[in-house]
Amino acid sequence: MLGGLAITGAATVAVGPAIGGLLVGSLGRTRATFWINIPVAAVALILALAGIARDPERVRSGSPRALASRIDPLGMVGFGGSLTALMIFLSGLPRPDWPALAAALVPAALLVGWELRAAHPFLDVRLLASNGALTRTYARNGLTLMGTYVILYGLTQWLEAARGLSAYQAGLALMPMGVLTAVTARMVSKRTGVRRPLTVCAVLLLVGAVAVLFVGSGTPMAVVVAVSAVFGLTSGTGTVANQTVLYQEAPAATVGTAPGLLHTFGYIGSIASAAITGTAFHSSVDDSGLHLIAWVLVVISALVLVMTVFDRQLAKADRRHAN
């Protein structure tokens, strides 16, 4: 099931850049890419209404105060506000917006204090502090996706500016990356172990980062596509394996909410990757900016590799599952 979900997500990554490039190329503006969300959302709504069974009995929330305690609206507002301010700060780099950073850190500190007292916290700080294996999984997933997205975003801009490709051609060039993500996710989903796939994921991420250091304007297009494909293997392997570790380590009471936090860390990684790309290409989109991205990616991949190799809990999880 996890493999199927990962394959579905990978399929959208595979076709997304091509569809986005086609819309931009045909309609002449980036805003046109958002129009695709309208028919997609409509189809998703129809499928949800038709395919999801009704709840056997209606959950009664009780009083408004009881409902507020269950969903923790203050936690939602604090988390959303701090994350939005952080996104504004990162998007402004390399010109730091210090008030935005302060607006992110202050609500984050207040959020931690509130969530420690909340009966049903939106962000379970206690769980993050007490369950090191789960917290490491969140961090490892966020860093891995940061590395994947920094290539997806950075390479797309570089192909258009430095290689002269159209938006549609750049999207097509990155389709093998998405296809390999889906294929790899399917293969990894059939395995029961997690330590070996995660180690392979970290090694591939490092290999891909080093390979980007040797990519330039004169590099044959086939080589560029092959290098991007390495990150497709990384994404498919890491996504499924990290999800598997999540369900192995999350307490039964949190198994419904823990995946949401995993995706949140992935989104933070995506936001950070956009900041890295914007910083590297702030003056011009050229080979030197691409190589700066590669060096940052080397550091990220080395950190992911260390976190994986020295995580004893992964080996214990494999032995526990085998028995």
C-alpha positions in Angstrom: 0.0 0.0 0.0 2.8 2.4 0.9 4.5 1.6 -2.4 1.2 2.4 -4.3 0.9 5.7 -2.6 4.6 6.5 -3.4 4.1 5.5 -7.0 1.1 7.7 -7.3 3.0 10.7 -6.0 6.0 9.9 -8.2 3.7 9.7 -11.3 2.6 13.3 -10.7 6.3 14.3 -10.4 7.0 12.6 -13.7 4.2 14.4 -15.7 4.1 17.6 -13.7 7.1 19.4 -15.2 6.1 18.4 -18.7 2.5 19.6 -18.2 3.7 22.8 -16.5 6.2 23.5 -19.3 3.4 22.9 -21.9 1.1 25.3 -20.2 3.8 28.0 -19.8 4.9 27.5 -23.4 1.5 27.6 -24.9 -0.1 30.3 -22.7 3.0 32.4 -22.1 2.8 32.9 -18.4 3.7 31.0 -15.3 0.4 31.7 -13.6 -1.2 29.4 -16.2 0.2 26.4 -14.4 -2.2 26.9 -11.5 -5.2 26.5 -13.7 -4.5 22.7 -13.9 -5.4 22.5 -10.2 -9.1 23.2 -10.9 -10.0 20.2 -13.0 -7.6 18.0 -11.0 -9.3 19.1 -7.7 -12.8 18.5 -9.2 -11.9 14.9 -10.3 -10.4 14.2 -6.8 -13.6 15.5 -5.1 -15.7 13.2 -7.3 -13.5 10.2 -6.7 -13.5 10.9 -2.9 -17.3 11.2 -2.8 -17.8 8.1 -4.9 -15.0 5.8 -3.6 -14.6 6.5 0.1 -17.1 4.6 2.3 -19.2 6.5 4.8 -18.2 6.4 8.4 -20.1 3.6 10.2 -21.3 6.1 12.8 -21.0 9.8 13.2 -18.3 11.1 15.5 -19.9 13.5 18.0 -17.6 16.3 18.9 -19.6 17.5 21.9 -19.3 21.2 23.0 -17.4 23.8 21.0 -14.8 23.8 23.8 -14.4 20.0 23.5 -14.0 20.2 19.7 -11.4 23.0 20.1 -9.5 20.8 22.5 -9.5 17.9 20.1 -8.3 19.8 17.0 -6.0 22.4 18.8 -6.8 25.5 16.6 -4.1 27.6 18.5 -1.5 25.0 17.6 -2.6 25.1 14.0 -2.4 28.9 13.8 1.0 29.0 15.6 2.5 26.3 13.3 1.1 27.8 10.1 2.1 31.3 11.1 5.7 30.3 12.0 6.1 28.2 8.8 4.7 31.0 6.6 7.2 33.5 8.1 10.0 31.0 7.7 9.0 30.6 4.0 9.1 34.4 3.5 12.6 34.5 5.1 14.0 31.7 3.0 12.5 33.1 -0.2 14.2 36.4 0.4 17.7 34.9 0.5 20.5 35.9 -0.1 19.1 39.2 1.2 17.9 38.0 4.7 14.6 39.5 5.9 15.4 39.5 9.7 11.9 40.6 10.8 10.5 37.6 9.0 12.9 35.3 10.8 12.0 36.8 14.1 8.3 36.4 13.1 9.1 32.7 12.6 11.1 32.0 15.7 8.9 33.8 18.3 5.7 32.0 17.3 7.7 28.7 17.1 8.9 29.2 20.7 5.4 30.0 21.9 4.0 27.1 19.9 6.4 24.7 21.8 5.3 26.0 25.1 1.6 25.7 24.2 1.9 22.2 22.7 3.5 20.9 25.9 0.4 21.8 27.8 -2.3 21.0 25.2 -4.4 17.9 25.8 -4.4 16.9 22.1 -1.5 18.8 20.5 -1.5 19.6 16.8 2.4 19.2 16.9 3.3 16.5 19.5 6.5 18.0 20.9 6.7 15.3 23.6 6.7 12.6 20.9 9.5 14.3 19.0 11.6 14.6 22.1 11.0 11.1 23.4 11.0 9.0 20.2 14.5 9.6 18.7 14.0 7.0 15.9 10.8 8.8 14.7 12.4 12.2 14.9 15.4 11.0 12.9 13.1 9.6 10.3 11.4 13.0 9.9 14.8 14.8 9.6 16.2 12.2 7.2 13.1 12.4 5.0 13.2 16.2 4.9 16.9 16.3 4.0 16.5 13.7 1.3 13.6 15.5 -0.3 15.5 18.8 0.0 18.3 17.2 -2.0 15.8 15.9 -4.6 13.9 19.1 -5.0 17.0 21.3 -5.2 17.9 19.4 -8.3 14.4 19.4 -9.7 14.1 23.2 -9.2 17.7 24.1 -10.0 18.2 21.9 -13.0 15.0 23.1 -14.6 16.1 26.8 -14.4 19.6 25.9 -15.6 18.4 23.9 -18.6 16.3 26.9 -19.7 18.8 29.7 -19.0 22.1 28.0 -19.7 21.2 25.4 -22.2 18.4 27.4 -24.0 15.7 24.8 -23.6 12.1 25.8 -23.6 9.9 25.2 -20.5 8.3 22.3 -22.2 11.6 20.8 -23.3 13.1 21.2 -19.8 10.1 19.4 -18.3 10.5 16.5 -20.8 14.2 16.2 -19.9 13.2 15.6 -16.3 10.5 13.0 -17.0 12.9 10.1 -16.6 13.6 11.3 -13.1 10.0 11.0 -12.2 9.5 7.6 -14.0 12.5 6.1 -12.1 11.0 7.4 -8.9 7.8 5.4 -9.5 9.6 2.3 -10.6 12.1 2.3 -7.7 9.3 3.0 -5.2 7.5 -0.1 -6.5 10.6 -2.3 -6.1 11.5 -1.0 -2.6 7.9 -1.5 -1.4 8.3 -5.3 -1.9 11.1 -5.4 0.6 10.7 -5.7 4.3 14.1 -4.3 5.4 14.7 -0.6 5.7 18.4 0.0 6.6 19.8 -1.2 3.3 17.4 0.8 1.1 18.0 4.0 3.1 21.8 3.4 2.9 21.5 3.0 -0.9 19.4 6.1 -1.0 22.0 8.2 0.8 24.9 6.8 -1.3 23.0 7.6 -4.5 22.2 11.1 -3.3 26.0 11.6 -2.7 26.9 10.1 -6.0 24.4 12.4 -7.8 25.7 15.5 -6.0 29.3 14.7 -7.0 28.2 14.1 -10.6 26.5 17.5 -10.8 29.9 19.1 -10.0 31.0 17.9 -13.5 27.9 19.1 -15.4 28.3 22.2 -17.4 27.0 24.0 -20.5 29.0 21.8 -22.7 27.9 18.5 -21.2 25.9 16.2 -23.6 22.2 16.3 -22.9 22.1 12.5 -22.4 24.6 12.8 -19.6 22.5 15.6 -17.9 19.4 13.4 -18.1 21.3 10.4 -16.7 22.5 12.5 -13.7 19.0 13.7 -13.0 17.8 10.1 -13.2 20.1 9.2 -10.2 17.9 11.5 -8.1 14.9 9.7 -9.3 16.3 6.5 -7.8 17.1 8.4 -4.6 13.6 9.8 -4.3 11.8 6.4 -4.9 14.0 4.5 -2.5 14.0 7.1 0.3 10.2 7.9 0.2 9.0 4.3 0.6 11.7 3.3 3.1 11.2 6.3 5.4 7.4 5.8 5.3 8.0 2.2 6.4 10.2 3.3 9.3 7.6 5.8 10.3 4.9 3.1 10.7 7.3 0.8 12.5 8.3 3.5 15.1 5.1 5.6 15.5 3.0 4.7 18.5 -0.3 3.1 17.6 -2.2 6.1 19.0 -0.4 8.5 16.6 -0.3 6.3 13.5 -3.0 8.5 11.9 -1.3 11.8 12.5 2.4 10.8 12.3 2.4 10.6 8.4 1.2 14.2 8.3 4.3 15.4 10.1 6.5 13.3 7.8 5.0 15.1 4.8 5.4 18.5 6.7 9.1 17.9 7.0 9.2 17.0 3.3 7.5 20.3 2.5 10.0 22.2 4.7 12.7 20.5 2.7 11.1 21.6 -0.5 10.9 25.2 0.7 14.5 25.1 1.8 15.5 23.8 -1.6 13.8 26.7 -3.3 15.8 29.0 -1.1 19.1 27.3 -2.0 18.3 27.5 -5.7 17.3 31.2 -5.4 20.6 32.0 -3.5 22.8 30.1 -6.0 21.1 31.8 -9.0 20.5 35.2 -7.4 22.7 37.1 -9.9 22.5 34.8 -12.9 21.7 31.2 -13.8 25.0 29.7 -14.9 27.4 26.8 -14.4 28.9 28.3 -11.3 25.5 28.6 -9.6 24.7 25.0 -10.5 28.0 23.9 -9.0 27.3 25.8 -5.8 24.0 23.9 -5.6 26.0 20.7 -6.0 28.4 21.6 -3.2 25.4 22.3 -0.9 24.0 19.0 -2.0 27.2 17.2 -1.2 26.9 18.4 2.4 23.3 17.4 2.6 23.9 13.9 1.2 26.9 13.3 3.5 24.7 14.3 6.5 21.9 11.9 5.4 24.5 9.1 4.9 25.9 9.6 8.4 22.4 9.7 9.9 21.6 6.4 8.2 24.8 4.4 8.7 25.1 5.2 12.4 21.4 4.8 13.2 21.3 1.5 15.2 17.6 1.6 15.5 17.3 0.9 11.7 19.2 -2.4 12.2 17.1 -3.3 15.2 13.9 -2.6 13.3 15.1 -5.0 10.5 15.9 -7.7 13.0 12.6 -7.2 14.8 10.6 -7.4 11.6 12.5 -10.5 10.5 11.7 -12.3 13.8 
